[in-house]
């Protein structure tokens, strides 16, 4: 890999990179840690640089200009430029404050019994199946149920959510073929129509909310005397639903993939279930579900020995930062007891993942119970990867437990 990295173009990565990006990321970190892509954007692979960008208030998330060029005027462009994650203060602050009330540790603790219950039910079902798909039959069900519960999405709509989510988030990849763009636009439109009805109904019946506390907070909450408009509500609910389940599905799927590839660590977790909390941190580090982030330099920024000028697009490799040997000794080695482990799968700074605590709880309960109940878990056929560079996970992961 050494010496071949000068021509690397993040906008044109191939299937090999998607299958296993780590050798390329290590080579970039060694040879060109502040790598310039042919389009003038830079790609960062050192932990220190990625962290510096996330912690600077001058590095902006607003994507109006970039997405204007990428999407033009279409539902996808409108959705992504309205969600909190691609905005800066003050709009970002307003939406974040409204959502964060529903994600306090106390509120989340209330979800633990529900998560326990859903996981037990799923494990009973896969236990009876004997052979099953870890993604379809287990990993994707739990986060969809939880986030749908939080937003009050009716049962019959829940199975559609992952399709919408993949279509909408998939359009964020550096290169998007026209058919994928069309799928993404259709998904935003369908999803928005469903939420429009749901929000209108909830507005008219505020007292009828047995579920969906987050939706209540968003509809009726105010920050600095401002409420969200119906459109802002719809777009941020779409984002929350997507953010809340695709990445968590990957956390669980990637954790299982990692255990199957590292039988010594699998055995270690079976023998010492108390390792589960640090194991989740290690799964997040070695196979980060969200691999690449972006910021726009709102001011010049010094990275390594270079000044990156204001106006430059910066791509942050979360995956490479989490395997930087300067931060994590022996970074490619999976060590479920790794300590310290200051992985940044949820990033740092003002956009730090709002669902990090929830995702950790879901991961801990799902993987902890799965490993405890089915120690004989093994691979049962070839896996299929999500065909995306930005998100790392599987679309199929066949396993057997008998
Ligand atoms: C393992 C699972 C998850 C991972 C790896 C993950 C990762 C991330 C990352 C890296 C960001 C920052 C994006 C950026 O600014 O560039 C983010 C933001 C966000 N995440 Fe998560 N996430 C996960 C689960 C969740 C869950 C379960 C929820 C909600 C139920 C959630 C809600 C959010 C929200 C609302 C933001 C936007 C925060 C803001 O812009 O201020 N995430 N997540």
Boltz pocket constraint, residues with backbone or C-beta under 6 A from the ligand:
constraints:
  - pocket:
      binder: B
      contacts: [[A, 61], [A, 84], [A, 85], [A, 86], [A, 87], [A, 92], [A, 96], [A, 99], [A, 147], [A, 240], [A, 243], [A, 244], [A, 245], [A, 247], [A, 248], [A, 251], [A, 288], [A, 289], [A, 290], [A, 293], [A, 294], [A, 344], [A, 345], [A, 346], [A, 347], [A, 350], [A, 351], [A, 352], [A, 353], [A, 354], [A, 355], [A, 356], [A, 358], [A, 359]]
      max_distance: 6.0
